[in-house]
């Protein structure tokens, strides 16, 4: 089976969650690269939450 990696284009946590949920729902998505605001005061919490997701393969800014 051919699989794909999704790369988030928009810069919102809502879209990151949507893409990660989509990846969990379909087998052909191997992973997701999401956006995170590296200067946010809660970046530690955001990264902790993202790292719980099985198909997270990268974080961009």
N, C-alpha and C positions, 0 to 999 in steps of 0.2 A: 504494500500500500504506500502511495505517495503521501507525505505529510507536509505541513507548512508551519511557518512561524509567523505570528501576527506581531506587527510593530505599531504601537500606539502613535497616532499622528496628533491628536488633540492633547491639550495639557490640562486634563481634569482627572480627579480621582474617580469620578463617576464612570468615565470611559474606561479607565483601567479596570475597575470592577466588572464592567460589562464584558470586556474582552476576556478577562480571566474566567468569568462564569461561562461564556461561550466556549472557551477552550475546554473547560471541564465537561461540557455537554456533548462535544463531538470528538470522535476519535482521530479525525484527520488533522487536528491542530496539535502539533508537537509541543509548542511553547509560545510564550508571549513576552515581548519586551514592552514594559510600561514606562510612563513618565512619572517622575516624582520631583517635587520642588526641594532641591538639596539645601536651600536656605530657610526652609520652613522651621518654625520653632518646635514642631512636633515630628520632625523627620525621623527620629528614632522609633516612635510609635508606628508611623506609616511603614517604615521598612520592616519592622517586626511583623506587622499584619501581612505585608506582601510575601515575606519569606515563608509564611504558612501555606502558601499556594503552591501546589505540586507542579504546575506548568509554567511558573515564572522562570524565565531564562535570562532576564537582564532588566536593568533600570537605566533609563536615559534621562537627561535633563535639558 
